Amino acid sequence: MKRLFAALLFTLLSPLTWAMDAADQQRLTEIQTRWAHIQYNLPEEQRSKAFEQLASQTTALTTQRPQAAEAWIWSGIVTSSWAGAQGGLGALSKVKAAKADLETALALDPKALQGSAYTSLAALYDRVPGWPIGFGDADKADALLKQALQLNPTGIDSLYFWGDHLYRQKRYAEARDALQKALLAAPRPGRETADAGRRKEITDLLAQVNQKLN
């Protein structure tokens, strides 16, 4: 279960909507920076508690800015990452909460953060067990990822999760192409930790893809 959620969801902040002021933007920047540190720098055994603490910040932000899709996106990202760090069937309630947050974001503004709610929700559909345990659905993941790529065709996250999805579907040649494109994604200023972590995930998955193709 931990591996299934470990990669969840990381995107570059796009210009914020009218519901967010400069102070809110700073809060979101702090949340995403903290998320990257927890996800990629902390030992596994420390992540669950750290994500729990970070989730309290995202919950406060969605409470104060309920019309801001960006806040709901990051609430979904943090909650799903917390679920991944916790692992086990007990994490499913958090995954369902993350799904609800991301669906709220899509209802408010599907283009927020370059469509990252599509990417994050797709990752959940790809990784959560299917019925009757969970809501996993590869077809839904496929449709959501295609929508994400329409909004952000060269993004490191949209391409990585598309490549991961293709790998899961045993479409290895297509997966390799997507992952190679992901490695060419432009660096994100201020997001060095996240970019480095994501690129390692891409490289590791690409190695698995190449093994399948050889």
ABEGO torsion letter per residue (X at the ends): XAAAAAABEBBBBBBBBAABBAAAAAAAAAAAAAAAAAAAABBAAAAAAAAAAAAAAAAAAAAABAABAAAAAAAAAAAAAAAAAAEEAAAAAAAAAAAAAAAAAAAABAABGGGAAAAAAAAAAAABBBOAABABBAAAAAAAAAAAAAABAABAAAAAAAAAAAAAAGBAAAAAAAAAAAAABBBBBGAAAAAAAAAAAAAAAAAAAAAAAX
